[in-house]
Amino acid sequence: MPSSHPVVTVMLAVLGLVMGSAVTSLAWRLPRQLSWAGGRSICTACGATLRPADLVPLFSFLLARGRCRHCGERIPWRYPLTELACVAWALLLFARVGPNLAYIPLAFWGFLLVALLWIDLDFHLLPDALTFPGTLLGIAAALLLFGFPRGAHEALLGVVTGSGLLWVLAWAWLAFRKIEGMGQGDVKLAAMFGAVLGWKLALLTLFLSALAGSAWGLVLMARRRGGMKSPLPFGTLLAPVAMVVFLWGEAWLAAYLGFVVKR
């Protein structure tokens, strides 16, 4: 648990639920160029305006048994999953950094990554409106975690390593294959997580995401739903992997290096 005090745990869980609801709205509205701040929430199936009782994170879904109470259409499972993912992030992040001022920018950094995960999956798009603020949050978190100048140094190396490597790969793919293998949104997303992770963990994130992408591609080909040239939303892999690597990546690297040295 993130804290021995149950009140802290409950507060963090509520934060995660509220932000999870906000993230689902953001991921739906932003790529459709709808105002996120204004306008009433509606059922995406029938267009009925949702009331406050329909918008209580997680609990409204459970009480309605996963269906819109206006039209009976199933509510996508991604909504409660997103809310639970944000709860998990809020709790695990506190367990990782404790009552540190860096918790605030890191929490919102992670919430933005969850939104980017869904947007890239649906639209193959990683909006600047999320990656740029996310990068600034990452830099702020690095400065609060490590102080100055170490925090600035770590953030700069992470940004250069993550975004620089993806930019080179995208350029090489376009130059030699004559097709776009990676969008600039992925490069900007790499800057966003590189600012927090530093160069070592940024490389680990890219490596693990590439492995996951290869496995995803093989599954699609096995099911005859894609081929070697089928585009994959790489940001959908990069975003959650970056969050997981932030939580446990240092321990994984230490264990791996210890294993190599012993051999």
Secondary structure, DSSP 4 states (H G I P E B T S, - for coil): ---SSHHHHHHHHHHHHHHHHHHHHHHHHGGGT--SSSS--B-TTT-PBPPGGG-STTHHHHHTTTB-TTT-PBPPTHHHHHHHHHHHHHHHHHHHH-S-TTHHHHHHHHHHHHHHHHHHHHHS---HHHHHHHHHHHHHHHHHHH-TTHHHHHHHHHHHHHHHHHHHHHHHHHHHHSS--S-HHHHHHHHHHHHHHHHHHHHHHHHHHHHHHHHHHHHHHHTTS--TT----HHHHHHHHHHHHHHHHHHHHHHHHHHHHH-
